[in-house]
Amino acid sequence: MKPPRVVQKIIQAIRDTRMICIVGHVRPDGDCIGSQLALGLALKNEGKDLNWVSSKEPSTGELIYRLLKAASWPITRPIADCLFTAVSTDTGSFQYASTTPATFNVASHLVERGADLDRISQEVYQSYPLARVQLLRHVYNKFRLTHDARTAYFWLRKRDYTRTGAQRDDSEGLIDHIRAIEGVVVACIFEEMEPELTRISLRSKSGDVDVNQIAGQFGGGGHPAAAGARIPGKPFAVQRRVLNAVKKALNSTH
C-alpha cells in the first residue's frame, strides 16, 4: 500500500538532507525517548529536523514505525526495543482506549524483529528508585476524589520532591495509580513548577471523555486518553478551572 503523502514528503526531505536534528518535548516520557532513539538509530547520519504530528496515532512510536516501513529502512533489534518501549508507554501498556488493532499489529512486528520484552519490562516498569516509592506513598495519602468519585486528583509540590529525595522524572506513571480506582473516569496531577505556574497531566479511561480536548482549553494537548498542559495563575484558581472543565466533559457524556 502506498504510504500517505505526508510520509512520502518526510522521506524525500530526509533523503535530500545531510544532517538531522531530532527533538523531543519537555519532560520526555518513554514514547518520546524511545521514538527519538529509534529514529536516530535508523537515520544514522542522514536526515533533517523533523516535526510530524498525527492526533490519530496512539503513540509517536507507531508514527516512526510506519515511517521506517514506508522508507524500507531496516528495523534492527535495538530499534525494535526503542519502538516497543515507545508504543508500550504511550498506550498505558496497551490499556488506553486509543489503542487500536493496528497498535497490536505494530507491537507484534517489533517482537518479530527482536524486541526484548523481558529487558524492556525490567528497565521500564520494574526498576523504580526508592524515592519514587516514597513519592507514591505521598500520592496515596493525599489524593482526592470529586464529581461523584469520577475524578481523582492530587498535587505534587516542590517540597514533596525535596522531602522524598525524588526527581521530577520519578513522577512519571504515578497518575495511573489513581486512574486505576474503580469508578474513576479521569485522573489529574497538578504539579507546581513555579509559584504561579502549574503543570497538569490528565488521563481518561473512557472513550467518551477526550482529555486532549480538555488540555487544549489551556493551551496544551496530547492524545484522547493522555494529555497535559502548563497553566499560569494562582494554584487553586488553576485547580478550579481544570476541574470545572473535567466536570463539563464528564457531564456531556450523560
Order of alpha helices (4+ residues) and beta strands (2+ residues): alpha-alpha-alpha-alpha-alpha-alpha-alpha-beta-beta-alpha-alpha-beta-beta-alpha-beta-beta-alpha
